[in-house]
Amino acid sequence: MFGGGLDISALADPSVLLLIGLLLLVSAGLAFLLGRRLGMGAGRREAAKKMAAQVEPIEEDAREFRKSVWLLQNENKNLSTFLMLLPDLARELNNTHEKRKIAPLLRRMLEQIFDPEQVLVFYTTQRNDGLILVDDKGLAAGFDRTRFIPFGEGRVGWVASNQISMDESDFQQKARFVKADFDSASQPHFKIELAAAMTHNESTLGLISVGGMLRHPKNEKTMLKMVADLGSIALNNALLFHKMQQLANSDGLTQLYAKRYFMTSLAEILMRAEKGHEEFAIFIFDIDHFKHYNDNNGHPAGDEALRTTGRILRDSVREDDIVARYGGEEFIVLLPNTSKPGAAVVAEKIRAAIAAHEYPKEQSQPGGDLTISGGVASYPYDGRTSAELVGKADEALYKSKRGGRNRITIYEPTYLSESDDPADATVAGRRTA
């Protein structure tokens, strides 16, 4: 059919024409199907894109929901922990009437709630004009823990003087509108993110603060305020208990504790020190030439001098220290948790304060000034019984008398070989007025 060239006549064959028609029909069908498939693929891709655009915000909402659920679970956990700890804290605070025991309880509670780097617990001074640090966690060793912080100074002083609770956002906001230095250079060791004053009847009793918190409960400021409120109740109860003790056991003239109460307290401190391997010290002193002062100025003047000495003594010690009139013109101070060098510093502070005070008609005294002489002894180095400790402190006082008066002597063991005077090794009992 296709021999040497194209045979046109063959195309007229009906069978060939049928075959060509079928081929054309099949080709057209395949082209149609291929075009349809290609069109459907593009549509599906477009539909998939639209579906993905609709699903994405749903997935974002799901992620936010999961995050919210996690935060809620965490908040519930923090709140449950807080509510479980609160009754225990209230019970422990209710069972103590000593101010020195309250601060550690508050600190431990704050550690469990916020897991902070730093916790600070302050009490108001006896003069009610500022704060003194009584317990802490995470405070640098270089900070002077005996330093007085006036009301209004830095974040601590601001919160105490205004009797409020503040968090970091409060500090930032106040700093913009109030002329106050909330990051005072005088408090570089403090990390204050949360702070709350402990108040009672419009009086500031103390302050608690935390910083560097690893846990941030949703109601963190409210939680801190609740702990502060419990602390203020406990502090007020301790103050009332202290006043009742003073009324029941005080010396009528000086308003200090009486000797009987002092000896009872000394026995209790001694037992506690034995169990806890703690130090404490005793400082005993009397007024130099007091008989001379009485004889020259009369007994009313002498009584007033004793009252004044008692007041100076109260203002010179911590609230937990026990101060008593030991008898006549003798006074004695019990200093818990105090080393012998620390007690010597306190004793010298008291001596200087009394020497600096202008007593009426003190010019008639030998030396023209009313002064004291005292002695310091400590547990366990100078004795392990009440009698031994008082005796050693008394012996040091006698040495101050013999040394010229108006001085403090720290007890040191003496031996006959160290002195030509055997009296140096004897217990005092021959003091002169």
C-alpha positions as CSV (number, residue, x, y, z in Angstrom):
1,M,0.0,0.0,0.0
2,F,2.8,2.3,0.7
3,G,5.2,0.9,-1.8
4,G,7.2,3.6,-3.5
5,G,4.9,6.5,-2.4
6,L,1.7,7.4,-0.7
7,D,-1.2,5.6,-2.1
8,I,-4.1,8.0,-1.9
9,S,-6.6,5.4,-2.9
10,A,-5.9,3.4,0.2
11,L,-7.3,6.2,2.4
12,A,-10.7,5.5,0.8
13,D,-10.7,2.1,2.2
14,P,-13.6,2.1,4.8
15,S,-11.6,0.0,7.3
16,V,-8.7,2.4,7.3
17,L,-11.0,5.3,7.7
18,L,-12.6,3.6,10.7
19,L,-9.3,2.9,12.3
20,I,-8.2,6.5,11.9
21,G,-11.5,7.7,13.4
22,L,-11.1,5.5,16.4
23,L,-7.5,6.7,16.9
24,L,-8.7,10.3,16.8
25,L,-11.5,9.6,19.2
26,V,-9.2,7.9,21.7
27,S,-6.7,10.7,21.4
28,A,-9.4,13.3,22.1
29,G,-10.6,11.3,25.1
30,L,-7.2,11.0,26.5
31,A,-6.5,14.7,26.1
32,F,-9.8,15.5,27.8
33,L,-9.1,13.2,30.7
34,L,-5.6,14.5,31.1
35,G,-6.8,18.1,31.1
36,R,-9.4,17.3,33.7
37,R,-7.0,15.6,35.9
38,L,-4.6,18.5,35.7
39,G,-7.4,20.9,36.5
40,M,-8.5,18.9,39.5
41,G,-4.9,18.7,40.9
42,A,-4.6,22.5,40.9
43,G,-8.0,22.8,42.6
44,R,-7.0,20.4,45.2
45,R,-3.8,22.2,45.9
46,E,-5.7,25.5,46.2
47,A,-8.2,23.8,48.5
48,A,-5.4,22.4,50.6
49,K,-3.9,25.9,51.0
50,K,-7.2,27.3,52.1
51,M,-7.7,24.5,54.6
52,A,-4.2,25.0,56.0
53,A,-4.9,28.8,56.4
54,Q,-8.0,27.9,58.3
55,V,-6.3,25.2,60.5
56,E,-3.3,27.4,61.5
57,P,-5.3,29.8,63.8
58,I,-7.0,26.7,65.3
59,E,-3.7,25.2,66.1
60,E,-2.5,28.5,67.6
61,D,-5.6,28.6,69.8
62,A,-4.9,25.0,70.8
63,R,-1.4,25.9,71.8
64,E,-2.6,28.9,73.8
65,F,-5.2,26.6,75.4
66,R,-2.6,24.1,76.4
67,K,-0.5,26.9,77.8
68,S,-3.4,28.3,79.8
69,V,-4.2,24.8,81.1
70,W,-0.5,24.4,82.2
71,L,-0.5,27.8,83.9
72,L,-3.8,27.1,85.6
73,Q,-2.5,23.7,86.8
74,N,0.7,25.5,88.1
75,E,-1.3,28.2,89.8
76,N,-3.5,25.6,91.4
77,K,-0.4,23.7,92.6
78,N,1.1,27.0,94.0
79,L,-2.2,27.9,95.7
80,S,-2.6,24.4,97.1
81,T,0.9,24.5,98.5
82,F,0.3,27.9,100.1
83,L,-3.0,26.9,101.6
84,M,-1.4,23.7,103.0
85,L,1.5,25.7,104.6
86,L,-0.6,28.5,106.0
87,P,-2.3,26.6,108.9
88,D,1.1,25.2,110.0
89,L,2.6,28.6,110.0
90,A,-0.3,30.0,112.0
91,R,-0.1,27.2,114.5
92,E,3.7,27.7,115.0
93,L,3.4,31.4,115.4
94,N,0.6,31.0,117.9
95,N,2.7,28.7,120.0
96,T,5.6,31.1,120.4
97,H,5.8,34.3,122.5
98,E,9.4,35.1,121.8
99,K,10.1,37.7,119.0
100,R,13.4,36.1,118.1
101,K,11.6,32.8,117.1
102,I,9.0,34.5,114.9
103,A,11.5,35.8,112.2
104,P,12.9,32.3,111.2
105,L,9.3,30.9,110.9
106,L,8.4,33.7,108.5
107,R,11.6,33.2,106.5
108,R,11.1,29.5,106.0
109,M,7.5,30.1,104.9
110,L,8.6,32.6,102.3
111,E,11.3,30.2,101.1
112,Q,8.7,27.5,100.5
113,I,6.3,29.8,98.7
114,F,8.6,31.7,96.3
115,D,11.9,29.7,96.3
116,P,13.8,33.0,96.3
117,E,17.5,33.8,96.3
118,Q,17.0,36.3,99.2
119,V,14.6,36.7,102.1
120,L,14.9,39.6,104.6
121,V,13.0,39.9,107.9
122,F,13.2,43.3,109.8
123,Y,11.8,44.4,113.1
124,T,11.0,48.0,114.1
125,T,13.5,49.5,116.6
126,Q,12.4,50.1,120.2
127,R,12.4,53.9,119.4
128,N,10.0,53.1,116.5
129,D,12.0,55.2,114.0
130,G,13.4,52.6,111.7
131,L,14.2,48.9,111.0
132,I,16.9,46.5,112.1
133,L,17.5,43.2,110.3
134,V,16.8,40.1,112.5
135,D,16.8,37.2,110.0
136,D,17.8,36.6,106.4
137,K,18.7,34.2,103.6
138,G,21.1,34.9,100.8
139,L,22.4,38.3,102.1
140,A,26.0,39.0,101.3
141,A,28.5,38.5,104.1
142,G,29.8,42.1,103.7
143,F,26.5,43.6,104.9
144,D,26.4,45.1,108.4
145,R,23.5,43.2,109.9
146,T,23.4,45.6,112.9
147,R,22.9,48.7,110.7
148,F,19.9,50.8,111.4
149,I,17.6,51.6,108.4
150,P,15.5,54.7,108.9
151,F,11.9,54.8,107.7
152,G,11.7,56.1,104.2
153,E,15.2,55.0,103.1
154,G,15.2,52.8,100.0
155,R,12.5,50.3,99.1
156,V,12.6,48.8,102.6
157,G,12.1,52.1,104.4
158,W,9.5,53.3,101.9
159,V,7.3,50.2,102.4
160,A,7.7,50.3,106.2
161,S,6.9,54.0,106.5
162,N,3.8,53.8,104.2
163,Q,2.6,50.5,105.8
164,I,1.8,48.9,102.4
165,S,2.7,45.9,100.2
166,M,4.6,46.4,96.9
167,D,5.8,44.4,94.0
168,E,8.3,45.2,91.2
169,S,5.7,46.9,89.1
170,D,4.6,49.1,92.0
171,F,8.2,50.2,92.7
172,Q,8.6,51.1,89.0
173,Q,5.4,53.0,88.9
174,K,6.0,54.9,92.1
175,A,9.5,55.8,91.0
176,R,8.0,57.8,88.1
177,F,5.6,59.8,90.3
178,V,7.2,60.0,93.7
179,K,10.6,61.6,94.5
180,A,12.0,58.5,96.3
181,D,15.2,56.6,95.7
182,F,13.9,53.0,95.5
183,D,17.3,51.7,94.5
184,S,19.3,53.5,97.2
185,A,23.0,53.1,97.0
186,S,22.9,52.6,100.8
187,Q,21.2,49.2,100.2
188,P,23.2,47.6,97.4
189,H,23.0,44.1,99.0
190,F,19.2,44.0,99.0
191,K,17.1,42.3,96.3
192,I,13.6,43.6,96.8
193,E,11.0,42.3,94.3
194,L,8.2,41.9,96.9
195,A,7.9,43.7,100.2
196,A,5.1,43.9,102.9
197,A,5.0,45.8,106.1
198,M,3.9,44.1,109.3
199,T,1.5,46.5,111.1
200,H,-0.8,46.6,114.0
201,N,-3.1,49.5,115.0
202,E,-1.3,51.9,112.6
203,S,2.1,51.0,114.1
204,T,4.8,49.3,112.0
205,L,6.1,46.3,113.8
206,G,8.4,45.0,111.0
207,L,8.8,44.1,107.3
208,I,9.4,41.1,105.2
209,S,10.7,41.0,101.6
210,V,11.8,38.5,98.9
211,G,14.0,38.8,95.8
212,G,15.4,36.6,93.0
213,M,12.2,34.5,93.0
214,L,12.1,31.3,91.0
215,R,8.4,30.9,91.5
216,H,5.9,33.7,90.7
217,P,2.4,32.7,91.9
218,K,-0.4,34.7,90.3
219,N,-1.4,36.3,93.6
220,E,2.1,36.7,94.9
221,K,1.6,40.1,96.5
222,T,-1.6,38.9,98.3
223,M,0.2,35.8,99.5
224,L,3.1,37.9,100.9
225,K,0.6,40.2,102.6
226,M,-1.2,37.3,104.3
227,V,2.2,36.0,105.7
228,A,2.9,39.6,106.9
229,D,-0.4,39.8,108.6
230,L,0.2,36.6,110.4
231,G,3.6,37.9,111.4
232,S,2.2,41.1,112.7
233,I,-0.3,39.2,114.9
234,A,2.4,37.1,116.3
235,L,4.7,40.1,117.0
236,N,1.9,42.0,118.7
237,N,1.1,38.9,120.9
238,A,4.8,38.6,121.8
239,L,4.9,42.3,122.8
240,L,1.8,41.9,125.0
241,F,3.3,38.8,126.5
242,H,6.6,40.7,127.1
243,K,4.7,43.5,128.8
244,M,2.8,41.1,131.1
245,Q,6.1,39.5,132.1
246,Q,7.6,42.8,132.9
247,L,4.6,43.8,135.0
248,A,4.8,40.5,136.9
249,N,8.5,40.3,137.2
250,S,9.8,43.9,137.1
251,D,11.7,46.0,139.6
252,G,9.3,48.8,140.7
253,L,12.0,51.6,140.6
254,T,13.8,50.9,137.3
255,Q,11.1,48.9,135.5
256,L,13.7,46.3,134.6
257,Y,13.4,42.7,135.4
258,A,13.9,41.6,139.0
259,K,16.7,39.3,140.0
260,R,14.5,36.3,140.5
261,Y,13.1,36.5,137.0
262,F,16.6,37.0,135.6
263,M,18.0,33.8,137.3
264,T,15.0,31.8,136.0
265,S,15.6,33.1,132.5
266,L,19.4,32.4,132.8
267,A,18.6,28.7,133.7
268,E,16.3,28.4,130.6
269,I,18.9,30.0,128.3
270,L,21.5,27.7,129.8
271,M,19.5,24.6,129.0
272,R,18.8,25.7,125.5
273,A,22.4,26.5,124.9
274,E,23.5,23.1,126.1
275,K,21.1,21.4,123.6
276,G,21.8,23.6,120.7
277,H,25.5,24.2,121.3
278,E,25.0,27.9,121.4
279,E,26.9,30.7,123.0
280,F,25.6,33.4,125.3
281,A,27.2,36.0,127.6
282,I,26.5,37.9,130.8
283,F,27.4,41.5,131.6
284,I,27.2,42.7,135.2
285,F,28.0,46.2,136.4
286,D,27.4,48.7,139.2
287,I,27.5,52.4,139.5
288,D,30.9,53.7,140.7
289,H,30.9,55.5,144.1
290,F,27.1,55.3,144.3
291,K,27.1,55.7,148.1
292,H,29.0,58.9,147.7
293,Y,26.3,60.1,145.2
294,N,23.5,59.2,147.6
295,D,25.1,60.8,150.6
296,N,25.9,64.1,148.8
297,N,22.6,64.4,146.8
298,G,20.0,62.5,148.9
299,H,18.2,59.3,148.3
300,P,15.6,60.8,145.9
301,A,18.4,61.9,143.6
302,G,19.9,58.4,144.0
303,D,16.6,56.8,143.0
304,E,16.4,59.0,140.0
305,A,19.9,58.1,138.9
306,L,18.9,54.4,139.1
307,R,15.8,55.0,137.0
308,T,17.8,56.9,134.4
309,T,20.5,54.1,134.3
310,G,17.7,51.6,133.8
311,R,16.3,53.6,130.9
312,I,19.7,54.0,129.2
313,L,20.2,50.3,129.6
314,R,16.9,49.4,127.9
315,D,17.7,51.7,125.0
316,S,21.2,50.1,124.5
317,V,20.3,46.4,124.1
318,R,18.2,44.2,121.8
319,E,14.6,43.3,122.7
320,D,15.5,39.7,123.3
321,D,18.3,40.6,125.7
322,I,17.2,40.3,129.4
323,V,18.1,43.2,131.6
324,A,17.6,43.2,135.3
325,R,18.4,45.1,138.5
326,Y,20.5,42.7,140.3
327,G,20.4,44.5,143.6
328,G,21.1,48.0,145.0
329,E,23.1,49.8,142.3
330,E,24.0,46.6,140.5
331,F,22.6,45.7,137.1
332,I,23.0,42.5,135.0
333,V,22.4,41.8,131.3
334,L,21.8,38.4,129.6
335,L,22.8,38.3,126.0
336,P,21.5,35.2,124.1
337,N,23.3,34.0,121.0
338,T,26.2,36.4,121.7
339,S,29.9,35.6,121.7
340,K,32.3,37.1,124.4
341,P,33.7,39.7,121.9
342,G,30.2,40.6,120.9
343,A,29.2,41.0,124.5
344,A,32.2,43.2,125.1
345,V,31.1,45.6,122.4
346,V,27.6,45.8,123.9
347,A,29.1,46.4,127.4
348,E,31.3,49.2,126.2
349,K,28.4,50.8,124.4
350,I,26.4,50.8,127.7
351,R,29.4,52.2,129.6
352,A,30.0,55.0,127.1
353,A,26.3,55.9,127.1
354,I,26.1,56.2,130.9
355,A,29.3,58.1,131.1
356,A,28.1,60.6,128.4
357,H,24.7,61.2,130.1
358,E,24.5,64.2,132.3
359,Y,23.2,63.1,135.7
360,P,22.0,65.8,138.1
361,K,24.9,67.0,140.3
362,E,27.3,64.4,139.0
363,Q,30.1,67.0,139.3
364,S,30.3,66.0,143.0
365,Q,31.4,62.5,142.1
366,P,35.1,61.5,142.1
367,G,36.3,62.5,138.7
368,G,33.3,64.8,138.2
369,D,31.2,62.2,136.4
370,L,28.8,59.3,137.2
371,T,30.3,56.1,135.7
372,I,30.0,52.4,135.9
373,S,32.4,49.4,136.1
374,G,31.5,46.0,134.7
375,G,32.6,42.5,133.8
376,V,31.8,40.1,131.0
377,A,31.7,36.3,131.0
378,S,30.4,33.8,128.5
379,Y,29.1,30.3,128.1
380,P,30.6,27.7,127.7
381,Y,34.1,29.1,128.0
382,D,33.9,30.7,131.5
383,G,31.4,28.3,133.1
384,R,28.6,25.8,132.6
385,T,26.3,26.7,135.5
386,S,24.5,29.9,136.4
387,A,26.5,30.3,139.5
388,E,29.8,29.9,137.7
389,L,28.9,32.4,135.0
390,V,27.7,35.1,137.3
391,G,30.7,34.5,139.5
392,K,33.2,34.9,136.7
393,A,31.4,38.1,135.4
394,D,31.4,39.4,139.0
395,E,35.1,38.7,139.3
396,A,35.8,40.6,136.1
397,L,33.7,43.5,137.5
398,Y,35.9,43.5,140.7
399,K,39.0,43.7,138.5
400,S,37.5,46.8,136.8
401,K,37.0,48.4,140.2
402,R,40.6,47.7,141.2
403,G,41.9,48.9,137.8
404,G,40.5,52.4,138.3
405,R,36.7,52.1,137.6
406,N,34.8,53.4,134.6
407,R,35.9,50.4,132.5
408,I,34.8,47.0,131.3
409,T,36.8,43.8,131.9
410,I,36.4,40.6,130.0
411,Y,36.9,37.6,132.2
412,E,40.1,35.7,131.6
413,P,41.3,32.8,133.8
414,T,44.0,33.9,136.2
415,Y,46.5,31.9,138.2
416,L,48.6,32.6,141.3
417,S,51.8,32.4,139.3
418,E,50.6,35.3,137.1
419,S,50.2,37.8,139.9
420,D,51.8,38.8,143.1
421,D,48.4,39.5,144.5
422,P,46.5,36.2,145.4
423,A,43.2,38.2,145.3
424,D,43.5,38.1,141.5
425,A,42.6,34.4,141.6
426,T,39.8,34.7,144.0
427,V,36.1,35.1,143.4
428,A,34.8,38.7,143.9
429,G,32.8,39.6,147.0
430,R,34.9,42.4,148.3
431,R,33.7,45.1,145.9
432,T,33.7,48.7,147.1
433,A,31.0,51.1,146.2
